[in-house]
Amino acid sequence: MFLGQVLDRLGDETFATETLLGLDDLPLMVEIETVGQAFGESASDYAVHAVGRFTALAGDEDWLGLMTALERADDSAATCLRHMLHWSLRHDRGGPSGCCSHD
């Protein structure tokens, strides 16, 4: 599946959950669930919003890091999603009083 298709379909709860599980990263899933709960979001909602926040708020170095990761990736969609999730989690670990808006 292409990256655009993954990002477009993340709004589908079932697809998002399957995609997150497909990353095969249990610690990441647990953290997404935990941080998402702090914002009143399911894991799939958190993933959708994380992608949106990355695209809206990430700086040049963040995008450069993503491009570098993609150059080495076998699965660009999974790599991109994982990178955006980790970025969002770094900013959101402090809970709703953190930097990122969850509108």
CYANA upper distance limits for C-alpha pairs under 8 A (distance plus 0.5 A):
  1 MET  CA      5 GLN  CA      7.06
  1 MET  CA      6 VAL  CA      7.42
  1 MET  CA     77 ALA  CA      8.12
  2 PHE  CA      6 VAL  CA      6.98
  2 PHE  CA     77 ALA  CA      6.92
  3 LEU  CA      7 LEU  CA      6.72
  3 LEU  CA     76 SER  CA      7.32
  3 LEU  CA     77 ALA  CA      4.94
  3 LEU  CA     80 CYS  CA      8.29
  4 GLY  CA      8 ASP  CA      6.48
  5 GLN  CA      9 ARG  CA      6.62
  6 VAL  CA     10 LEU  CA      6.70
  6 VAL  CA     77 ALA  CA      7.43
  7 LEU  CA     48 VAL  CA      8.32
  7 LEU  CA     51 VAL  CA      8.30
  9 ARG  CA     15 PHE  CA      7.20
  9 ARG  CA     16 ALA  CA      7.68
 10 LEU  CA     15 PHE  CA      6.84
 10 LEU  CA     16 ALA  CA      5.22
 10 LEU  CA     44 SER  CA      7.63
 10 LEU  CA     47 ALA  CA      7.87
 10 LEU  CA     48 VAL  CA      6.24
 11 GLY  CA     15 PHE  CA      8.38
 11 GLY  CA     16 ALA  CA      7.32
 11 GLY  CA     44 SER  CA      8.04
 11 GLY  CA     45 ASP  CA      7.75
 11 GLY  CA     48 VAL  CA      6.75
 12 ASP  CA     16 ALA  CA      6.47
 13 GLU  CA     17 THR  CA      6.60
 13 GLU  CA     44 SER  CA      6.34
 13 GLU  CA     45 ASP  CA      8.06
 14 THR  CA     18 GLU  CA      6.69
 15 PHE  CA     19 THR  CA      6.48
 16 ALA  CA     20 LEU  CA      6.57
 16 ALA  CA     44 SER  CA      5.67
 16 ALA  CA     47 ALA  CA      8.06
 17 THR  CA     21 LEU  CA      6.64
 17 THR  CA     43 ALA  CA      7.81
 17 THR  CA     44 SER  CA      6.21
 18 GLU  CA     22 GLY  CA      6.46
 19 THR  CA     23 LEU  CA      7.09
 20 LEU  CA     24 ASP  CA      8.11
 20 LEU  CA     29 MET  CA      7.49
 20 LEU  CA     44 SER  CA      8.22
 21 LEU  CA     25 ASP  CA      7.82
 21 LEU  CA     26 LEU  CA      8.37
 21 LEU  CA     29 MET  CA      7.89
 23 LEU  CA     78 ALA  CA      6.90
 23 LEU  CA     82 ARG  CA      8.10
 25 ASP  CA     29 MET  CA      6.87
 26 LEU  CA     30 VAL  CA      6.70
 27 PRO  CA     31 GLU  CA      6.72
 28 LEU  CA     32 ILE  CA      6.59
 29 MET  CA     33 GLU  CA      6.63
 29 MET  CA     43 ALA  CA      8.15
 30 VAL  CA     34 THR  CA      6.61
 31 GLU  CA     35 VAL  CA      6.44
 31 GLU  CA     89 LEU  CA      8.29
 32 ILE  CA     36 GLY  CA      6.13
 32 ILE  CA     43 ALA  CA      6.19
 32 ILE  CA     46 TYR  CA      7.46
 32 ILE  CA     47 ALA  CA      8.21
 32 ILE  CA     85 LEU  CA      8.43
 32 ILE  CA     89 LEU  CA      7.80
 33 GLU  CA     37 GLN  CA      6.59
 33 GLU  CA     42 SER  CA      7.13
 33 GLU  CA     43 ALA  CA      5.43
 34 THR  CA     38 ALA  CA      7.20
 35 VAL  CA     39 PHE  CA      7.40
 35 VAL  CA     89 LEU  CA      7.76
 35 VAL  CA     92 ASP  CA      7.50
 35 VAL  CA     93 ARG  CA      6.82
 35 VAL  CA     95 GLY  CA      7.39
 36 GLY  CA     40 GLY  CA      6.72
 36 GLY  CA     41 GLU  CA      5.27
 36 GLY  CA     42 SER  CA      6.39
 36 GLY  CA     43 ALA  CA      6.40
 36 GLY  CA     45 ASP  CA      8.25
 36 GLY  CA     46 TYR  CA      5.86
 37 GLN  CA     41 GLU  CA      5.82
 37 GLN  CA     42 SER  CA      7.04
 37 GLN  CA     43 ALA  CA      8.47
 38 ALA  CA     95 GLY  CA      6.22
 38 ALA  CA     96 PRO  CA      7.31
 39 PHE  CA     95 GLY  CA      7.36
 39 PHE  CA     96 PRO  CA      6.51
 39 PHE  CA    102 HIS  CA      8.04
 41 GLU  CA     45 ASP  CA      6.05
 41 GLU  CA     46 TYR  CA      6.24
 42 SER  CA     46 TYR  CA      6.59
 43 ALA  CA     47 ALA  CA      6.74
 44 SER  CA     48 VAL  CA      6.85
 45 ASP  CA     49 HIS  CA      6.72
 46 TYR  CA     50 ALA  CA      6.34
 47 ALA  CA     51 VAL  CA      6.80
 47 ALA  CA     85 LEU  CA      7.11
 48 VAL  CA     52 GLY  CA      6.98
 49 HIS  CA     53 ARG  CA      6.53
 49 HIS  CA    102 HIS  CA      7.43
 50 ALA  CA     54 PHE  CA      6.58
 50 ALA  CA     84 MET  CA      7.00
 50 ALA  CA     85 LEU  CA      6.35
 50 ALA  CA     88 SER  CA      5.90
 51 VAL  CA     55 THR  CA      6.75
 51 VAL  CA     81 LEU  CA      7.83
 51 VAL  CA     84 MET  CA      6.32
 51 VAL  CA     85 LEU  CA      7.53
 51 VAL  CA     88 SER  CA      8.44
 52 GLY  CA     56 ALA  CA      6.66
 53 ARG  CA     57 LEU  CA      6.08
 53 ARG  CA     58 ALA  CA      7.93
 53 ARG  CA     88 SER  CA      7.70
 53 ARG  CA    100 CYS  CA      7.86
 53 ARG  CA    101 SER  CA      8.42
 54 PHE  CA     58 ALA  CA      5.47
 54 PHE  CA     84 MET  CA      6.49
 54 PHE  CA     87 TRP  CA      7.71
 54 PHE  CA     88 SER  CA      7.24
 58 ALA  CA     62 ASP  CA      6.17
 58 ALA  CA     63 TRP  CA      7.22
 59 GLY  CA     63 TRP  CA      6.92
 60 ASP  CA     64 LEU  CA      6.59
 61 GLU  CA     65 GLY  CA      6.56
 62 ASP  CA     66 LEU  CA      6.84
 63 TRP  CA     67 MET  CA      6.69
 64 LEU  CA     68 THR  CA      6.61
 65 GLY  CA     69 ALA  CA      6.68
 66 LEU  CA     70 LEU  CA      6.62
 66 LEU  CA     80 CYS  CA      7.22
 66 LEU  CA     83 HIS  CA      7.01
 67 MET  CA     71 GLU  CA      6.76
 68 THR  CA     72 ARG  CA      7.43
 69 ALA  CA     73 ALA  CA      6.73
 69 ALA  CA     79 THR  CA      7.51
 69 ALA  CA     80 CYS  CA      8.41
 70 LEU  CA     76 SER  CA      6.23
 70 LEU  CA     79 THR  CA      7.02
 70 LEU  CA     80 CYS  CA      7.46
 73 ALA  CA     79 THR  CA      6.96
 75 ASP  CA     79 THR  CA      6.64
 76 SER  CA     80 CYS  CA      6.42
 77 ALA  CA     81 LEU  CA      6.67
 78 ALA  CA     82 ARG  CA      6.45
 79 THR  CA     83 HIS  CA      6.54
 80 CYS  CA     84 MET  CA      6.68
 81 LEU  CA     85 LEU  CA      6.54
 82 ARG  CA     86 HIS  CA      6.64
 83 HIS  CA     87 TRP  CA      6.67
 84 MET  CA     88 SER  CA      6.65
 85 LEU  CA     89 LEU  CA      6.53
 86 HIS  CA     90 ARG  CA      6.65
 87 TRP  CA     91 HIS  CA      7.10
 88 SER  CA     92 ASP  CA      6.51
 89 LEU  CA     93 ARG  CA      6.24
 91 HIS  CA     98 GLY  CA      7.21
 91 HIS  CA     99 CYS  CA      6.92
 91 HIS  CA    100 CYS  CA      7.20
 92 ASP  CA     96 PRO  CA      7.79
 92 ASP  CA     98 GLY  CA      6.19
 92 ASP  CA     99 CYS  CA      7.56
 92 ASP  CA    100 CYS  CA      7.13
 93 ARG  CA     98 GLY  CA      7.91
 94 GLY  CA     98 GLY  CA      5.78
 96 PRO  CA    100 CYS  CA      8.42
 96 PRO  CA    101 SER  CA      8.43
